[in-house]
Amino acid sequence: MQKKSSFVALSAFCLAAIAAMPAQAQQRQAEVAARGAEVMPFDLAASSHVFTKSRNGGLQQVMVKNHKDGRQLRQVRSHLREIAGRFEQGDFGAPAKIHGADMPGLAELRQAKPGEISIQYRELANGAQIRYATSNPALVPVLHQWFDAQLADHGADAMEGHEHHAGHGQ
């Protein structure tokens, strides 16, 4: 009988822990969205973030959901252009403000030597993108951790992309 009550108690504890995880994730996403509104000039809910990992880094795309919303489109492009320039200088202050200073990969990205990560901004028909590439094999998993953290923090407003062909991401 004692084994059965211990099992029931353990089961209840596990179920409570599992139920709490989504609530914690939702709370974290709400906090990130609130901080993001202070840093990103565009409406997070009016855009989609796509993070595509590649063998030498990755691709971050932000696209407006309504292609007729010229204001959001201009704001997305302006923001990504600006942060790409900051990232090239080693300034990762914007992600730190949004996601926190302990964001996975952030400390290592800040320590990268100038030019060690190629950062290229490009406009898209419905938004903009930043391509991150490095020949330093130690920085590739750092970029991937950083992408994973953004995917987790942006929730439904972000998705993982996939490479479409062998040359993608170079």
C-alpha positions in Angstrom: 0.0 0.0 0.0 2.9 2.4 0.8 4.4 1.7 -2.6 1.1 2.5 -4.3 0.8 5.8 -2.4 4.4 6.7 -3.2 3.8 6.0 -6.8 0.6 8.1 -6.8 2.5 11.0 -5.1 5.4 10.8 -7.6 3.0 10.6 -10.5 1.1 13.7 -9.3 4.4 15.6 -8.8 5.6 14.7 -12.4 2.3 15.7 -13.9 2.4 19.0 -12.0 5.9 19.7 -13.2 4.9 18.9 -16.8 1.9 21.2 -16.6 4.0 24.0 -15.2 6.5 23.9 -18.0 4.2 25.3 -20.7 3.1 28.1 -18.3 6.7 29.0 -17.6 7.5 29.1 -21.3 4.4 31.2 -22.0 5.4 33.6 -19.2 9.0 33.8 -20.6 7.6 34.5 -24.1 5.4 37.2 -22.8 8.3 38.9 -21.0 10.5 38.6 -24.1 7.7 40.1 -26.2 7.3 43.0 -23.8 11.1 43.7 -23.8 11.1 43.2 -27.6 8.6 46.0 -28.0 11.1 48.4 -26.4 13.9 47.3 -28.8 12.2 46.2 -32.1 10.2 49.0 -33.8 7.9 46.6 -35.6 5.0 44.6 -34.2 6.2 41.1 -33.3 2.8 39.6 -33.8 2.7 41.1 -37.3 5.9 39.4 -38.4 7.4 35.9 -38.6 10.9 35.1 -37.6 12.6 32.2 -39.3 16.0 30.8 -38.1 17.7 28.4 -40.5 20.9 26.7 -39.2 23.6 26.0 -41.8 26.9 24.1 -41.5 28.8 27.4 -41.2 26.3 29.5 -39.3 22.8 30.4 -40.2 20.2 32.7 -41.6 17.8 34.9 -39.7 14.8 36.2 -41.6 12.0 38.5 -40.4 9.0 38.8 -42.7 5.8 40.7 -42.4 2.7 38.7 -42.3 0.7 41.3 -44.3 2.7 42.2 -47.4 0.6 45.3 -47.9 1.7 46.8 -44.6 4.4 49.1 -45.8 5.0 50.6 -42.4 5.8 47.2 -40.8 8.0 46.3 -43.8 10.1 49.5 -43.5 10.4 49.0 -39.7 11.6 45.3 -40.1 14.1 46.3 -42.7 15.4 49.3 -40.8 15.8 47.3 -37.6 17.6 44.3 -39.2 19.9 46.7 -41.2 20.7 48.5 -37.9 21.4 45.4 -35.8 23.4 43.8 -38.6 25.7 46.8 -38.4 25.9 46.6 -34.6 26.6 42.8 -34.7 29.5 43.5 -37.1 31.0 45.7 -34.4 30.5 43.0 -31.8 27.5 44.9 -30.2 24.9 42.3 -29.2 23.2 44.7 -26.8 19.8 44.5 -28.5 19.4 40.7 -28.0 20.7 41.0 -24.4 18.0 43.6 -23.7 15.3 41.4 -25.2 16.4 37.9 -24.1 18.7 38.7 -21.1 22.4 38.8 -20.7 22.5 35.0 -20.0 21.0 34.1 -23.4 22.7 31.0 -24.7 25.5 31.8 -27.1 25.5 35.5 -26.4 28.6 35.7 -24.3 30.6 33.8 -26.9 29.3 35.9 -29.7 30.4 39.0 -27.9 33.9 37.6 -27.5 34.3 36.7 -31.2 37.1 38.7 -32.9 36.1 41.3 -35.5 35.5 39.6 -38.8 35.4 36.1 -37.3 31.7 36.0 -38.1 30.5 37.4 -41.5 27.2 39.2 -41.1 25.4 40.1 -44.2 22.1 42.1 -44.4 19.8 41.7 -47.4 16.3 42.9 -48.1 13.6 40.4 -49.0 10.3 41.1 -50.9 8.4 40.8 -47.6 11.1 41.7 -45.0 14.8 41.3 -44.5 17.4 38.8 -43.5 20.8 38.5 -41.8 23.2 35.7 -42.8 25.8 34.7 -40.3 28.8 32.7 -41.5 32.0 31.7 -39.8 35.0 29.5 -40.7 35.6 29.0 -37.0 34.1 25.6 -36.1 33.8 26.6 -32.4 31.4 29.4 -33.3 29.0 27.4 -35.4 27.3 25.6 -32.4 27.3 29.0 -30.6 25.3 30.5 -33.4 23.0 27.5 -33.4 22.4 27.8 -29.6 21.7 31.5 -30.1 19.1 30.6 -32.8 17.5 28.0 -30.5 17.2 30.5 -27.7 15.4 32.9 -30.0 13.1 30.2 -31.3 12.1 29.3 -27.8 11.7 32.9 -26.6 9.6 34.1 -29.6 7.2 31.1 -29.5 4.5 31.2 -32.1 6.1 34.2 -33.8 9.2 32.2 -34.8 9.9 29.0 -36.6 12.9 26.9 -37.6 13.8 27.0 -41.2 15.5 24.3 -43.2 18.3 24.3 -45.8 16.9 23.7 -49.3 20.1 22.7 -51.1 23.7 21.9 -50.4 25.0 25.4 -51.2 22.6 27.2 -48.9 24.2 28.9 -46.0 27.6 29.4 -47.5 
